[in-house]
Amino acid sequence: MKVTVNQSEIELLQGDITESDTDAIVNAANSFLMMGSGVAGAIHKKGGPGIQEECNIAGGCSVGDAVVTSGGNLKAKYVIHAVGPQWGEGKEDEKLRSATIASLKRAEELQLASIALPALSTGIFDFPIDRAARIILRAICDYLNKPTRIQRVVLILFDSGGFDIFRKTLESTDTR
């Protein structure tokens, strides 16, 4: 599924984010930037140990922010490690929006044309996926409605349940 927002495109896919052909992929990171399981584990496995080594040098990242490493052995040139909130820590909606925007800003700073994101915070951080879909999609639309070099934002959901929730949310989202 694709929609146009301003001069850019949002695309929704079901699959493996590590196979994305975008300039950067986003890792659903923890604040220690330790790549253990879930999206981070898959990125580490396919991208190689150099990504974790770069994360170790970065030393960590605040909730709601993002840092960049190389893409290692991935198709994507960069990995943007966005730290979303854990459900129940307080101000979760604001922090998830901030992590989404920070990912897009890092891509913008690198003058990238495309970026792929997962459903941040919806795995082991337990953020309700329907709520996350609304926040993430609204943040992306708001960002793309301003001047940007980003031409394509791809949301890649691993399972069909998450894909369906994001699809329905995107269909009902006012992209202006």
Protein Blocks (a to p, Z undefined) as FASTA:
>chain_A
ZZdehjbccdddeddfklpcbfbdcddddfkopafbhjllmmmmmnojklmmmmmmnopa
cehiacdddekjafblbdcddddddehiapklmmmmmmmmmmmmmmmmnopabdcdddeh
klmnopafklmmmmmmmmmmmmmmpccfbfbdcdddfbfklmmmmmmmmmmpcfZZ
